[in-house]
Amino acid sequence: MRVIPYRAVGSSHGFIFAVVAFEVVIWIDDERKVNTHTLIGFEDKPFSTEGKFQCIIPPDLLPDETPSEQAS
């Protein structure tokens, strides 16, 4: 386990606990992307006041966009 310092809008400096996952597989529709040695952080506070978010994923961990999904 690691302790990582962070800053967020509307909060002071804080720390988040994280583990290194050997492998993380993300599926979107029929596309699959395997990521290795990925940090997964844990937070005990909600990401939004509405409770609509369960996680935040950086775009480089997601499967590539198909040409029809890319902005023109």
Predicted model as a PDB file, atoms N, CA, C, CB and O in Angstrom, pLDDT in the B-factor column:
MODEL        1                                                                  
ATOM      1  N   MET A   1       0.843  -1.162   0.000  1.00 85.00           N  
ATOM      2  CA  MET A   1       0.000   0.000   0.000  1.00 85.00           C  
ATOM      3  C   MET A   1       0.890   1.228   0.000  1.00 85.00           C  
ATOM      4  CB  MET A   1      -0.960  -0.004   1.206  1.00 85.00           C  
ATOM      5  O   MET A   1       1.976   1.238   0.580  1.00 85.00           O  
ATOM      6  N   ARG A   2       0.398   2.264  -0.669  1.00 90.00           N  
ATOM      7  CA  ARG A   2       1.129   3.529  -0.731  1.00 90.00           C  
ATOM      8  C   ARG A   2       0.235   4.659  -0.240  1.00 90.00           C  
ATOM      9  CB  ARG A   2       1.624   3.813  -2.171  1.00 90.00           C  
ATOM     10  O   ARG A   2      -0.991   4.569  -0.310  1.00 90.00           O  
ATOM     11  N   VAL A   3       0.847   5.702   0.248  1.00 91.00           N  
ATOM     12  CA  VAL A   3       0.138   6.918   0.628  1.00 91.00           C  
ATOM     13  C   VAL A   3       0.597   7.996  -0.347  1.00 91.00           C  
ATOM     14  CB  VAL A   3       0.417   7.327   2.142  1.00 91.00           C  
ATOM     15  O   VAL A   3       1.789   8.285  -0.449  1.00 91.00           O  
ATOM     16  N   ILE A   4      -0.366   8.594  -1.068  1.00 87.00           N  
ATOM     17  CA  ILE A   4      -0.042   9.547  -2.123  1.00 87.00           C  
ATOM     18  C   ILE A   4      -0.630  10.911  -1.779  1.00 87.00           C  
ATOM     19  CB  ILE A   4      -0.570   9.053  -3.494  1.00 87.00           C  
ATOM     20  O   ILE A   4      -1.827  11.010  -1.512  1.00 87.00           O  
ATOM     21  N   PRO A   5       0.192  11.969  -1.779  1.00 88.00           N  
ATOM     22  CA  PRO A   5      -0.350  13.313  -1.527  1.00 88.00           C  
ATOM     23  C   PRO A   5      -1.125  13.792  -2.753  1.00 88.00           C  
ATOM     24  CB  PRO A   5       0.791  14.319  -1.176  1.00 88.00           C  
ATOM     25  O   PRO A   5      -0.778  13.460  -3.887  1.00 88.00           O  
ATOM     26  N   TYR A   6      -2.187  14.581  -2.511  1.00 81.00           N  
ATOM     27  CA  TYR A   6      -2.953  15.134  -3.622  1.00 81.00           C  
ATOM     28  C   TYR A   6      -3.582  16.461  -3.226  1.00 81.00           C  
ATOM     29  CB  TYR A   6      -4.035  14.146  -4.078  1.00 81.00           C  
ATOM     30  O   TYR A   6      -3.682  16.798  -2.046  1.00 81.00           O  
ATOM     31  N   ARG A   7      -4.007  17.211  -4.252  1.00 78.00           N  
ATOM     32  CA  ARG A   7      -4.775  18.439  -4.069  1.00 78.00           C  
ATOM     33  C   ARG A   7      -5.997  18.341  -4.964  1.00 78.00           C  
ATOM     34  CB  ARG A   7      -3.920  19.720  -4.401  1.00 78.00           C  
ATOM     35  O   ARG A   7      -5.930  17.776  -6.056  1.00 78.00           O  
ATOM     36  N   ALA A   8      -7.106  18.884  -4.508  1.00 73.00           N  
ATOM     37  CA  ALA A   8      -8.330  18.898  -5.298  1.00 73.00           C  
ATOM     38  C   ALA A   8      -9.003  20.242  -5.145  1.00 73.00           C  
ATOM     39  CB  ALA A   8      -9.282  17.759  -4.874  1.00 73.00           C  
ATOM     40  O   ALA A   8      -8.799  20.938  -4.149  1.00 73.00           O  
ATOM     41  N   VAL A   9      -9.796  20.607  -6.118  1.00 75.00           N  
ATOM     42  CA  VAL A   9     -10.530  21.863  -6.055  1.00 75.00           C  
ATOM     43  C   VAL A   9     -11.448  21.831  -4.844  1.00 75.00           C  
ATOM     44  CB  VAL A   9     -11.338  22.109  -7.359  1.00 75.00           C  
ATOM     45  O   VAL A   9     -12.184  20.865  -4.643  1.00 75.00           O  
ATOM     46  N   GLY A  10     -11.407  22.865  -4.052  1.00 69.00           N  
ATOM     47  CA  GLY A  10     -12.281  22.960  -2.894  1.00 69.00           C  
ATOM     48  C   GLY A  10     -11.805  22.216  -1.661  1.00 69.00           C  
ATOM     49  O   GLY A  10     -12.545  22.114  -0.683  1.00 69.00           O  
ATOM     50  N   SER A  11     -10.591  21.696  -1.683  1.00 68.00           N  
ATOM     51  CA  SER A  11     -10.070  21.019  -0.488  1.00 68.00           C  
ATOM     52  C   SER A  11      -8.604  21.364  -0.298  1.00 68.00           C  
ATOM     53  CB  SER A  11     -10.252  19.485  -0.595  1.00 68.00           C  
ATOM     54  O   SER A  11      -7.916  21.782  -1.229  1.00 68.00           O  
ATOM     55  N   SER A  12      -8.156  21.181   0.907  1.00 68.00           N  
ATOM     56  CA  SER A  12      -6.747  21.431   1.192  1.00 68.00           C  
ATOM     57  C   SER A  12      -5.929  20.211   0.779  1.00 68.00           C  
ATOM     58  CB  SER A  12      -6.532  21.757   2.698  1.00 68.00           C  
ATOM     59  O   SER A  12      -6.464  19.242   0.242  1.00 68.00           O  
ATOM     60  N   HIS A  13      -4.660  20.275   1.031  1.00 76.00           N  
ATOM     61  CA  HIS A  13      -3.792  19.136   0.723  1.00 76.00           C  
ATOM     62  C   HIS A  13      -4.280  17.911   1.486  1.00 76.00           C  
ATOM     63  CB  HIS A  13      -2.307  19.450   1.080  1.00 76.00           C  
ATOM     64  O   HIS A  13      -4.723  18.013   2.631  1.00 76.00           O  
ATOM     65  N   GLY A  14      -4.196  16.777   0.851  1.00 82.00           N  
ATOM     66  CA  GLY A  14      -4.630  15.561   1.513  1.00 82.00           C  
ATOM     67  C   GLY A  14      -3.781  14.387   1.088  1.00 82.00           C  
ATOM     68  O   GLY A  14      -2.814  14.535   0.341  1.00 82.00           O  
ATOM     69  N   PHE A  15      -4.148  13.235   1.567  1.00 86.00           N  
ATOM     70  CA  PHE A  15      -3.457  11.996   1.222  1.00 86.00           C  
ATOM     71  C   PHE A  15      -4.499  10.964   0.839  1.00 86.00           C  
ATOM     72  CB  PHE A  15      -2.571  11.488   2.402  1.00 86.00           C  
ATOM     73  O   PHE A  15      -5.600  10.945   1.389  1.00 86.00           O  
ATOM     74  N   ILE A  16      -4.151  10.115  -0.096  1.00 86.00           N  
ATOM     75  CA  ILE A  16      -5.035   9.040  -0.522  1.00 86.00           C  
ATOM     76  C   ILE A  16      -4.251   7.738  -0.436  1.00 86.00           C  
ATOM     77  CB  ILE A  16      -5.584   9.285  -1.973  1.00 86.00           C  
ATOM     78  O   ILE A  16      -3.068   7.690  -0.774  1.00 86.00           O  
ATOM     79  N   PHE A  17      -4.912   6.695   0.015  1.00 91.00           N  
ATOM     80  CA  PHE A  17      -4.286   5.376   0.073  1.00 91.00           C  
ATOM     81  C   PHE A  17      -4.451   4.695  -1.276  1.00 91.00           C  
ATOM     82  CB  PHE A  17      -4.900   4.508   1.210  1.00 91.00           C  
ATOM     83  O   PHE A  17      -5.515   4.777  -1.889  1.00 91.00           O  
ATOM     84  N   ALA A  18      -3.408   4.026  -1.737  1.00 92.00           N  
ATOM     85  CA  ALA A  18      -3.456   3.359  -3.039  1.00 92.00           C  
ATOM     86  C   ALA A  18      -2.731   2.022  -2.979  1.00 92.00           C  
ATOM     87  CB  ALA A  18      -2.839   4.252  -4.131  1.00 92.00           C  
ATOM     88  O   ALA A  18      -1.811   1.824  -2.184  1.00 92.00           O  
ATOM     89  N   VAL A  19      -3.166   1.118  -3.834  1.00 93.00           N  
ATOM     90  CA  VAL A  19      -2.494  -0.166  -4.017  1.00 93.00           C  
ATOM     91  C   VAL A  19      -2.116  -0.284  -5.487  1.00 93.00           C  
ATOM     92  CB  VAL A  19      -3.404  -1.367  -3.563  1.00 93.00           C  
ATOM     93  O   VAL A  19      -2.742   0.340  -6.344  1.00 93.00           O  
ATOM     94  N   VAL A  20      -1.107  -1.069  -5.776  1.00 92.00           N  
ATOM     95  CA  VAL A  20      -0.712  -1.327  -7.154  1.00 92.00           C  
ATOM     96  C   VAL A  20      -1.368  -2.633  -7.585  1.00 92.00           C  
ATOM     97  CB  VAL A  20       0.851  -1.395  -7.303  1.00 92.00           C  
ATOM     98  O   VAL A  20      -1.116  -3.692  -7.011  1.00 92.00           O  
ATOM     99  N   ALA A  21      -2.214  -2.538  -8.606  1.00 93.00           N  
ATOM    100  CA  ALA A  21      -2.867  -3.733  -9.145  1.00 93.00           C  
ATOM    101  C   ALA A  21      -1.973  -4.331 -10.224  1.00 93.00           C  
ATOM    102  CB  ALA A  21      -4.285  -3.396  -9.717  1.00 93.00           C  
ATOM    103  O   ALA A  21      -1.478  -3.618 -11.098  1.00 93.00           O  
ATOM    104  N   PHE A  22      -1.771  -5.630 -10.159  1.00 94.00           N  
ATOM    105  CA  PHE A  22      -0.961  -6.308 -11.176  1.00 94.00           C  
ATOM    106  C   PHE A  22      -1.601  -6.143 -12.547  1.00 94.00           C  
ATOM    107  CB  PHE A  22      -0.793  -7.808 -10.837  1.00 94.00           C  
ATOM    108  O   PHE A  22      -0.906  -5.928 -13.540  1.00 94.00           O  
ATOM    109  N   GLU A  23      -2.935  -6.244 -12.600  1.00 94.00           N  
ATOM    110  CA  GLU A  23      -3.637  -6.129 -13.875  1.00 94.00           C  
ATOM    111  C   GLU A  23      -5.030  -5.548 -13.651  1.00 94.00           C  
ATOM    112  CB  GLU A  23      -3.730  -7.505 -14.575  1.00 94.00           C  
ATOM    113  O   GLU A  23      -5.743  -5.957 -12.735  1.00 94.00           O  
ATOM    114  N   VAL A  24      -5.408  -4.590 -14.495  1.00 92.00           N  
ATOM    115  CA  VAL A  24      -6.747  -4.017 -14.487  1.00 92.00           C  
ATOM    116  C   VAL A  24      -7.289  -4.152 -15.899  1.00 92.00           C  
ATOM    117  CB  VAL A  24      -6.743  -2.516 -14.006  1.00 92.00           C  
ATOM    118  O   VAL A  24      -6.657  -3.696 -16.851  1.00 92.00           O  
ATOM    119  N   VAL A  25      -8.453  -4.774 -16.045  1.00 93.00           N  
ATOM    120  CA  VAL A  25      -9.079  -4.945 -17.356  1.00 93.00           C  
ATOM    121  C   VAL A  25     -10.343  -4.099 -17.389  1.00 93.00           C  
ATOM    122  CB  VAL A  25      -9.401  -6.451 -17.647  1.00 93.00           C  
ATOM    123  O   VAL A  25     -11.207  -4.226 -16.521  1.00 93.00           O  
ATOM    124  N   ILE A  26     -10.448  -3.230 -18.402  1.00 91.00           N  
ATOM    125  CA  ILE A  26     -11.612  -2.373 -18.564  1.00 91.00           C  
ATOM    126  C   ILE A  26     -12.291  -2.719 -19.879  1.00 91.00           C  
ATOM    127  CB  ILE A  26     -11.217  -0.872 -18.519  1.00 91.00           C  
ATOM    128  O   ILE A  26     -11.667  -2.708 -20.940  1.00 91.00           O  
ATOM    129  N   TRP A  27     -13.581  -3.027 -19.792  1.00 90.00           N  
ATOM    130  CA  TRP A  27     -14.402  -3.334 -20.963  1.00 90.00           C  
ATOM    131  C   TRP A  27     -15.365  -2.183 -21.195  1.00 90.00           C  
ATOM    132  CB  TRP A  27     -15.174  -4.677 -20.779  1.00 90.00           C  
ATOM    133  O   TRP A  27     -16.039  -1.735 -20.267  1.00 90.00           O  
ATOM    134  N   ILE A  28     -15.433  -1.702 -22.431  1.00 88.00           N  
ATOM    135  CA  ILE A  28     -16.466  -0.758 -22.850  1.00 88.00           C  
ATOM    136  C   ILE A  28     -17.035  -1.322 -24.135  1.00 88.00           C  
ATOM    137  CB  ILE A  28     -15.901   0.717 -23.047  1.00 88.00           C  
ATOM    138  O   ILE A  28     -16.347  -1.437 -25.149  1.00 88.00           O  
ATOM    139  N   ASP A  29     -18.327  -1.676 -24.064  1.00 89.00           N  
ATOM    140  CA  ASP A  29     -18.994  -2.393 -25.149  1.00 89.00           C  
ATOM    141  C   ASP A  29     -18.188  -3.658 -25.436  1.00 89.00           C  
ATOM    142  CB  ASP A  29     -19.129  -1.495 -26.439  1.00 89.00           C  
ATOM    143  O   ASP A  29     -18.045  -4.502 -24.552  1.00 89.00           O  
ATOM    144  N   ASP A  30     -17.656  -3.808 -26.652  1.00 89.00           N  
ATOM    145  CA  ASP A  30     -16.895  -5.010 -26.989  1.00 89.00           C  
ATOM    146  C   ASP A  30     -15.390  -4.767 -26.992  1.00 89.00           C  
ATOM    147  CB  ASP A  30     -17.326  -5.530 -28.341  1.00 89.00           C  
ATOM    148  O   ASP A  30     -14.617  -5.649 -27.367  1.00 89.00           O  
ATOM    149  N   GLU A  31     -14.979  -3.584 -26.578  1.00 89.00           N  
ATOM    150  CA  GLU A  31     -13.547  -3.279 -26.552  1.00 89.00           C  
ATOM    151  C   GLU A  31     -12.977  -3.526 -25.164  1.00 89.00           C  
ATOM    152  CB  GLU A  31     -13.293  -1.823 -26.979  1.00 89.00           C  
ATOM    153  O   GLU A  31     -13.581  -3.181 -24.149  1.00 89.00           O  
ATOM    154  N   ARG A  32     -11.805  -4.130 -25.152  1.00 90.00           N  
ATOM    155  CA  ARG A  32     -11.142  -4.502 -23.898  1.00 90.00           C  
ATOM    156  C   ARG A  32      -9.759  -3.883 -23.880  1.00 90.00           C  
ATOM    157  CB  ARG A  32     -11.057  -6.053 -23.733  1.00 90.00           C  
ATOM    158  O   ARG A  32      -9.057  -3.891 -24.891  1.00 90.00           O  
ATOM    159  N   LYS A  33      -9.363  -3.341 -22.725  1.00 91.00           N  
ATOM    160  CA  LYS A  33      -8.000  -2.832 -22.564  1.00 91.00           C  
ATOM    161  C   LYS A  33      -7.443  -3.366 -21.262  1.00 91.00           C  
ATOM    162  CB  LYS A  33      -7.964  -1.273 -22.588  1.00 91.00           C  
ATOM    163  O   LYS A  33      -8.076  -3.263 -20.211  1.00 91.00           O  
ATOM    164  N   VAL A  34      -6.248  -3.940 -21.340  1.00 93.00           N  
ATOM    165  CA  VAL A  34      -5.561  -4.486 -20.170  1.00 93.00           C  
ATOM    166  C   VAL A  34      -4.472  -3.504 -19.770  1.00 93.00           C  
ATOM    167  CB  VAL A  34      -4.963  -5.910 -20.462  1.00 93.00           C  
ATOM    168  O   VAL A  34      -3.647  -3.108 -20.593  1.00 93.00           O  
ATOM    169  N   ASN A  35      -4.475  -3.118 -18.507  1.00 92.00           N  
ATOM    170  CA  ASN A  35      -3.463  -2.217 -17.952  1.00 92.00           C  
ATOM    171  C   ASN A  35      -2.738  -2.963 -16.840  1.00 92.00           C  
ATOM    172  CB  ASN A  35      -4.105  -0.881 -17.417  1.00 92.00           C  
ATOM    173  O   ASN A  35      -3.367  -3.627 -16.017  1.00 92.00           O  
ATOM    174  N   THR A  36      -1.425  -2.852 -16.821  1.00 93.00           N  
ATOM    175  CA  THR A  36      -0.665  -3.538 -15.782  1.00 93.00           C  
ATOM    176  C   THR A  36      -0.020  -2.521 -14.849  1.00 93.00           C  
ATOM    177  CB  THR A  36       0.407  -4.456 -16.406  1.00 93.00           C  
ATOM    178  O   THR A  36       0.242  -1.379 -15.228  1.00 93.00           O  
ATOM    179  N   HIS A  37       0.228  -2.961 -13.629  1.00 91.00           N  
ATOM    180  CA  HIS A  37       0.883  -2.144 -12.607  1.00 91.00           C  
ATOM    181  C   HIS A  37       0.218  -0.769 -12.478  1.00 91.00           C  
ATOM    182  CB  HIS A  37       2.372  -1.978 -12.937  1.00 91.00           C  
ATOM    183  O   HIS A  37       0.871   0.269 -12.587  1.00 91.00           O  
ATOM    184  N   THR A  38      -1.089  -0.792 -12.243  1.00 91.00           N  
ATOM    185  CA  THR A  38      -1.913   0.408 -12.150  1.00 91.00           C  
ATOM    186  C   THR A  38      -2.189   0.748 -10.692  1.00 91.00           C  
ATOM    187  CB  THR A  38      -3.233   0.220 -12.914  1.00 91.00           C  
ATOM    188  O   THR A  38      -2.545  -0.128  -9.903  1.00 91.00           O  
ATOM    189  N   LEU A  39      -2.027   2.010 -10.334  1.00 91.00           N  
ATOM    190  CA  LEU A  39      -2.359   2.448  -8.979  1.00 91.00           C  
ATOM    191  C   LEU A  39      -3.872   2.624  -8.853  1.00 91.00           C  
ATOM    192  CB  LEU A  39      -1.623   3.773  -8.630  1.00 91.00           C  
ATOM    193  O   LEU A  39      -4.503   3.242  -9.710  1.00 91.00           O  
ATOM    194  N   ILE A  40      -4.443   2.084  -7.795  1.00 90.00           N  
ATOM    195  CA  ILE A  40      -5.861   2.257  -7.496  1.00 90.00           C  
ATOM    196  C   ILE A  40      -5.949   2.941  -6.141  1.00 90.00           C  
ATOM    197  CB  ILE A  40      -6.636   0.882  -7.502  1.00 90.00           C  
ATOM    198  O   ILE A  40      -5.513   2.401  -5.124  1.00 90.00           O  
ATOM    199  N   GLY A  41      -6.524   4.146  -6.149  1.00 88.00           N  
ATOM    200  CA  GLY A  41      -6.638   4.927  -4.920  1.00 88.00           C  
ATOM    201  C   GLY A  41      -7.989   4.741  -4.270  1.00 88.00           C  
ATOM    202  O   GLY A  41      -8.988   4.518  -4.954  1.00 88.00           O  
ATOM    203  N   PHE A  42      -8.026   4.831  -2.954  1.00 85.00           N  
ATOM    204  CA  PHE A  42      -9.250   4.666  -2.180  1.00 85.00           C  
ATOM    205  C   PHE A  42      -9.542   5.931  -1.397  1.00 85.00           C  
ATOM    206  CB  PHE A  42      -9.142   3.461  -1.233  1.00 85.00           C  
ATOM    207  O   PHE A  42      -8.654   6.493  -0.755  1.00 85.00           O  
ATOM    208  N   GLU A  43     -10.783   6.376  -1.450  1.00 80.00           N  
ATOM    209  CA  GLU A  43     -11.211   7.580  -0.752  1.00 80.00           C  
ATOM    210  C   GLU A  43     -12.504   7.267  -0.012  1.00 80.00           C  
ATOM    211  CB  GLU A  43     -11.402   8.774  -1.739  1.00 80.00           C  
ATOM    212  O   GLU A  43     -13.404   6.641  -0.571  1.00 80.00           O  
ATOM    213  N   ASP A  44     -12.599   7.698   1.233  1.00 79.00           N  
ATOM    214  CA  ASP A  44     -13.799   7.410   2.020  1.00 79.00           C  
ATOM    215  C   ASP A  44     -14.869   8.490   1.883  1.00 79.00           C  
ATOM    216  CB  ASP A  44     -13.430   7.250   3.475  1.00 79.00           C  
ATOM    217  O   ASP A  44     -15.963   8.350   2.431  1.00 79.00           O  
ATOM    218  N   LYS A  45     -14.563   9.566   1.155  1.00 76.00           N  
ATOM    219  CA  LYS A  45     -15.527  10.643   0.939  1.00 76.00           C  
ATOM    220  C   LYS A  45     -16.146  10.485  -0.451  1.00 76.00           C  
ATOM    221  CB  LYS A  45     -14.847  12.043   1.090  1.00 76.00           C  
ATOM    222  O   LYS A  45     -15.493   9.967  -1.357  1.00 76.00           O  
ATOM    223  N   PRO A  46     -17.399  10.925  -0.635  1.00 77.00           N  
ATOM    224  CA  PRO A  46     -18.022  10.825  -1.969  1.00 77.00           C  
ATOM    225  C   PRO A  46     -17.325  11.755  -2.966  1.00 77.00           C  
ATOM    226  CB  PRO A  46     -19.531  11.169  -1.891  1.00 77.00           C  
ATOM    227  O   PRO A  46     -16.799  12.801  -2.588  1.00 77.00           O  
ATOM    228  N   PHE A  47     -17.329  11.360  -4.249  1.00 72.00           N  
ATOM    229  CA  PHE A  47     -16.732  12.176  -5.299  1.00 72.00           C  
ATOM    230  C   PHE A  47     -17.629  13.358  -5.671  1.00 72.00           C  
ATOM    231  CB  PHE A  47     -16.454  11.322  -6.531  1.00 72.00           C  
ATOM    232  O   PHE A  47     -17.142  14.387  -6.139  1.00 72.00           O  
ATOM    233  N   SER A  48     -18.931  13.208  -5.463  1.00 76.00           N  
ATOM    234  CA  SER A  48     -19.859  14.285  -5.791  1.00 76.00           C  
ATOM    235  C   SER A  48     -20.967  14.329  -4.749  1.00 76.00           C  
ATOM    236  CB  SER A  48     -20.448  14.098  -7.212  1.00 76.00           C  
ATOM    237  O   SER A  48     -21.235  13.336  -4.072  1.00 76.00           O  
ATOM    238  N   THR A  49     -21.605  15.482  -4.627  1.00 81.00           N  
ATOM    239  CA  THR A  49     -22.687  15.611  -3.643  1.00 81.00           C  
ATOM    240  C   THR A  49     -23.901  14.774  -4.035  1.00 81.00           C  
ATOM    241  CB  THR A  49     -23.095  17.082  -3.491  1.00 81.00           C  
ATOM    242  O   THR A  49     -24.674  14.368  -3.167  1.00 81.00           O  
ATOM    243  N   GLU A  50     -24.077  14.510  -5.328  1.00 85.00           N  
ATOM    244  CA  GLU A  50     -25.201  13.696  -5.788  1.00 85.00           C  
ATOM    245  C   GLU A  50     -24.925  12.198  -5.675  1.00 85.00           C  
ATOM    246  CB  GLU A  50     -25.535  14.042  -7.222  1.00 85.00           C  
ATOM    247  O   GLU A  50     -25.849  11.395  -5.801  1.00 85.00           O  
ATOM    248  N   GLY A  51     -23.673  11.810  -5.439  1.00 79.00           N  
ATOM    249  CA  GLY A  51     -23.317  10.395  -5.339  1.00 79.00           C  
ATOM    250  C   GLY A  51     -23.364   9.659  -6.661  1.00 79.00           C  
ATOM    251  O   GLY A  51     -23.579   8.447  -6.683  1.00 79.00           O  
ATOM    252  N   LYS A  52     -23.168  10.368  -7.766  1.00 81.00           N  
ATOM    253  CA  LYS A  52     -23.271   9.752  -9.097  1.00 81.00           C  
ATOM    254  C   LYS A  52     -21.989   9.061  -9.546  1.00 81.00           C  
ATOM    255  CB  LYS A  52     -23.650  10.797 -10.112  1.00 81.00           C  
ATOM    256  O   LYS A  52     -22.021   8.284 -10.501  1.00 81.00           O  
ATOM    257  N   PHE A  53     -20.858   9.322  -8.886  1.00 78.00           N  
ATOM    258  CA  PHE A  53     -19.587   8.759  -9.318  1.00 78.00           C  
ATOM    259  C   PHE A  53     -19.099   7.714  -8.327  1.00 78.00           C  
ATOM    260  CB  PHE A  53     -18.538   9.861  -9.485  1.00 78.00           C  
ATOM    261  O   PHE A  53     -19.175   7.910  -7.114  1.00 78.00           O  
ATOM    262  N   GLN A  54     -18.595   6.591  -8.858  1.00 77.00           N  
ATOM    263  CA  GLN A  54     -18.004   5.559  -8.022  1.00 77.00           C  
ATOM    264  C   GLN A  54     -16.494   5.511  -8.198  1.00 77.00           C  
ATOM    265  CB  GLN A  54     -18.615   4.203  -8.344  1.00 77.00           C  
ATOM    266  O   GLN A  54     -15.776   5.017  -7.330  1.00 77.00           O  
ATOM    267  N   CYS A  55     -16.015   6.028  -9.327  1.00 79.00           N  
ATOM    268  CA  CYS A  55     -14.580   6.046  -9.574  1.00 79.00           C  
ATOM    269  C   CYS A  55     -14.241   7.105 -10.611  1.00 79.00           C  
ATOM    270  CB  CYS A  55     -14.091   4.666 -10.036  1.00 79.00           C  
ATOM    271  O   CYS A  55     -15.114   7.600 -11.324  1.00 79.00           O  
ATOM    272  N   ILE A  56     -12.981   7.439 -10.681  1.00 80.00           N  
ATOM    273  CA  ILE A  56     -12.455   8.343 -11.703  1.00 80.00           C  
ATOM    274  C   ILE A  56     -11.354   7.578 -12.423  1.00 80.00           C  
ATOM    275  CB  ILE A  56     -11.916   9.705 -11.080  1.00 80.00           C  
ATOM    276  O   ILE A  56     -10.432   7.060 -11.793  1.00 80.00           O  
ATOM    277  N   ILE A  57     -11.458   7.509 -13.758  1.00 82.00           N  
ATOM    278  CA  ILE A  57     -10.502   6.739 -14.555  1.00 82.00           C  
ATOM    279  C   ILE A  57      -9.818   7.666 -15.553  1.00 82.00           C  
ATOM    280  CB  ILE A  57     -11.207   5.562 -15.291  1.00 82.00           C  
ATOM    281  O   ILE A  57     -10.502   8.334 -16.328  1.00 82.00           O  
ATOM    282  N   PRO A  58      -8.489   7.726 -15.554  1.00 84.00           N  
ATOM    283  CA  PRO A  58      -7.796   8.539 -16.554  1.00 84.00           C  
ATOM    284  C   PRO A  58      -8.053   7.994 -17.961  1.00 84.00           C  
ATOM    285  CB  PRO A  58      -6.279   8.576 -16.263  1.00 84.00           C  
ATOM    286  O   PRO A  58      -8.124   6.778 -18.136  1.00 84.00           O  
ATOM    287  N   PRO A  59      -8.194   8.855 -18.961  1.00 86.00           N  
ATOM    288  CA  PRO A  59      -8.499   8.411 -20.321  1.00 86.00           C  
ATOM    289  C   PRO A  59      -7.505   7.405 -20.901  1.00 86.00           C  
ATOM    290  CB  PRO A  59      -8.562   9.594 -21.216  1.00 86.00           C  
ATOM    291  O   PRO A  59      -7.895   6.547 -21.693  1.00 86.00           O  
ATOM    292  N   ASP A  60      -6.230   7.496 -20.522  1.00 87.00           N  
ATOM    293  CA  ASP A  60      -5.250   6.563 -21.097  1.00 87.00           C  
ATOM    294  C   ASP A  60      -5.434   5.130 -20.605  1.00 87.00           C  
ATOM    295  CB  ASP A  60      -3.845   7.027 -20.771  1.00 87.00           C  
ATOM    296  O   ASP A  60      -4.806   4.222 -21.150  1.00 87.00           O  
ATOM    297  N   LEU A  61      -6.272   4.892 -19.595  1.00 86.00           N  
ATOM    298  CA  LEU A  61      -6.565   3.528 -19.152  1.00 86.00           C  
ATOM    299  C   LEU A  61      -7.752   2.928 -19.886  1.00 86.00           C  
ATOM    300  CB  LEU A  61      -6.827   3.510 -17.662  1.00 86.00           C  
ATOM    301  O   LEU A  61      -8.005   1.729 -19.769  1.00 86.00           O  
ATOM    302  N   LEU A  62      -8.491   3.747 -20.647  1.00 85.00           N  
ATOM    303  CA  LEU A  62      -9.680   3.275 -21.351  1.00 85.00           C  
ATOM    304  C   LEU A  62      -9.323   2.727 -22.724  1.00 85.00           C  
ATOM    305  CB  LEU A  62     -10.701   4.399 -21.486  1.00 85.00           C  
ATOM    306  O   LEU A  62      -8.290   3.088 -23.286  1.00 85.00           O  
ATOM    307  N   PRO A  63     -10.182   1.845 -23.276  1.00 85.00           N  
ATOM    308  CA  PRO A  63      -9.948   1.384 -24.648  1.00 85.00           C  
ATOM    309  C   PRO A  63      -9.929   2.573 -25.600  1.00 85.00           C  
ATOM    310  CB  PRO A  63     -11.031   0.364 -25.081  1.00 85.00           C  
ATOM    311  O   PRO A  63     -10.562   3.596 -25.340  1.00 85.00           O  
ATOM    312  N   ASP A  64      -9.196   2.430 -26.711  1.00 81.00           N  
ATOM    313  CA  ASP A  64      -9.112   3.508 -27.701  1.00 81.00           C  
ATOM    314  C   ASP A  64     -10.481   3.801 -28.284  1.00 81.00           C  
ATOM    315  CB  ASP A  64      -8.128   3.144 -28.822  1.00 81.00           C  
ATOM    316  O   ASP A  64     -11.332   2.918 -28.393  1.00 81.00           O  
ATOM    317  N   GLU A  65     -10.678   5.063 -28.657  1.00 66.00           N  
ATOM    318  CA  GLU A  65     -11.941   5.451 -29.282  1.00 66.00           C  
ATOM    319  C   GLU A  65     -11.962   4.959 -30.722  1.00 66.00           C  
ATOM    320  CB  GLU A  65     -12.141   6.989 -29.225  1.00 66.00           C  
ATOM    321  O   GLU A  65     -10.927   4.897 -31.385  1.00 66.00           O  
ATOM    322  N   THR A  66     -13.130   4.618 -31.188  1.00 48.00           N  
ATOM    323  CA  THR A  66     -13.280   4.277 -32.602  1.00 48.00           C  
ATOM    324  C   THR A  66     -13.381   5.574 -33.386  1.00 48.00           C  
ATOM    325  CB  THR A  66     -14.536   3.369 -32.848  1.00 48.00           C  
ATOM    326  O   THR A  66     -13.745   6.593 -32.799  1.00 48.00           O  
ATOM    327  N   PRO A  67     -13.077   5.595 -34.686  1.00 46.00           N  
ATOM    328  CA  PRO A  67     -13.104   6.841 -35.460  1.00 46.00           C  
ATOM    329  C   PRO A  67     -14.440   7.580 -35.379  1.00 46.00           C  
ATOM    330  CB  PRO A  67     -12.790   6.545 -36.901  1.00 46.00           C  
ATOM    331  O   PRO A  67     -14.450   8.811 -35.396  1.00 46.00           O  
ATOM    332  N   SER A  68     -15.570   6.867 -35.291  1.00 46.00           N  
ATOM    333  CA  SER A  68     -16.879   7.522 -35.234  1.00 46.00           C  
ATOM    334  C   SER A  68     -17.108   8.237 -33.910  1.00 46.00           C  
ATOM    335  CB  SER A  68     -17.981   6.505 -35.459  1.00 46.00           C  
ATOM    336  O   SER A  68     -17.956   9.126 -33.835  1.00 46.00           O  
ATOM    337  N   GLU A  69     -16.369   7.870 -32.858  1.00 52.00           N  
ATOM    338  CA  GLU A  69     -16.541   8.479 -31.543  1.00 52.00           C  
ATOM    339  C   GLU A  69     -15.626   9.670 -31.332  1.00 52.00           C  
ATOM    340  CB  GLU A  69     -16.295   7.460 -30.466  1.00 52.00           C  
ATOM    341  O   GLU A  69     -15.840  10.451 -30.405  1.00 52.00           O  
ATOM    342  N   GLN A  70     -14.619   9.826 -32.165  1.00 50.00           N  
ATOM    343  CA  GLN A  70     -13.674  10.907 -31.980  1.00 50.00           C  
ATOM    344  C   GLN A  70     -14.285  12.222 -32.425  1.00 50.00           C  
ATOM    345  CB  GLN A  70     -12.385  10.631 -32.742  1.00 50.00           C  
ATOM    346  O   GLN A  70     -15.082  12.259 -33.362  1.00 50.00           O  
ATOM    347  N   ALA A  71     -13.915  13.282 -31.763  1.00 49.00           N  
ATOM    348  CA  ALA A  71     -14.425  14.608 -32.132  1.00 49.00           C  
ATOM    349  C   ALA A  71     -13.847  15.025 -33.467  1.00 49.00           C  
ATOM    350  CB  ALA A  71     -14.083  15.657 -31.049  1.00 49.00           C  
ATOM    351  O   ALA A  71     -12.696  14.724 -33.785  1.00 49.00           O  
ATOM    352  N   SER A  72     -14.658  15.720 -34.245  1.00 44.00           N  
ATOM    353  CA  SER A  72     -14.180  16.163 -35.562  1.00 44.00           C  
ATOM    354  C   SER A  72     -13.681  17.579 -35.508  1.00 44.00           C  
ATOM    355  CB  SER A  72     -15.278  16.046 -36.605  1.00 44.00           C  
ATOM    356  O   SER A  72     -13.241  18.117 -36.524  1.00 44.00           O  
TER     357      SER A  72                                                      
ENDMDL                                                                          
END                                                                             
